[in-house]
């Protein structure tokens, strides 16, 4: 057993895991989005909720991240903004994820 | 509705805070494009390089407080922040430490929402060593006053009035909430006021931080490279609170 080699691997794995954790925190932070003076997170939950509710009504209420109600008058516009922001942050995370995968090899 | 950034910056015998503020201003201009007001004293004001359109407010600051920094006790002029409500010329203010560096437009998104006061109650240590928060620091939920967004109204006036009161009678409140940290710290004064008034909202994502033992090696408009022990890492596109006070000295 080569302890030095194992330590190098362990250090590298720690760095990669930490870089991934930092990138995820950045992703969550960049997903914050203002709409109608309320704060939303452009994540899968919000996108799914808006996408579902808009099939039943032209306008509806949802809760923002601080549990304040917000009326959504233009669900299509809101959904488009959510998707754009979501994909923008995920693209950025995907690039870093690929870099990390290369680093691990 | 006017929105702007308010910063407090006082050089101490040990730390050139004006250098941090100069860098901070450049980042705000790039990512937030907001008007900036700096509250400072005449000695520090004279050291600023020309920064273009900045509102300066000159005050005579208290010089009684200290803090630990890299193994020694250094002067810490942090008592003027309680007057932010009076000092701010804006309806919506982003009150920010000059060691908080903007690398995204997240604060603009936050400023465009409806709130009285908005600040962080969680932090994320970018080194993964969890060096920022100790255990049992006090008996109340801690908040971070590093970045505080507030709108001028009766609620926030009450918050700042109470913060002033807490600062004046800090030994009493420190005992009441069993706060371990010996010296006056704005984070605790804000936390106490928000707790007593049951006001304030929190930024849903944690504040990215680098402890004072982390050295910033390099930086550009988009992020910083930092070193802790033998590990070198970087962050980009993410706002950070860096406790290394010397990296802007050149």
Interface residues (C-beta under 8 A of the other chain):
Chain A: X11 X14 X15 X17 X18 X19 X21 X22 X25 X26 X28 X29 X30 X32 X33 X34 X37 X38 X39 X41 X64 X65 X66 X68 X92
Chain B: X104 X106 X109 X110 X112 X113 X114 X115 X124 X126 X127 X128 X201 X202 X204 X205 X206 X208 X231 X233 X235 X237 X238 X239
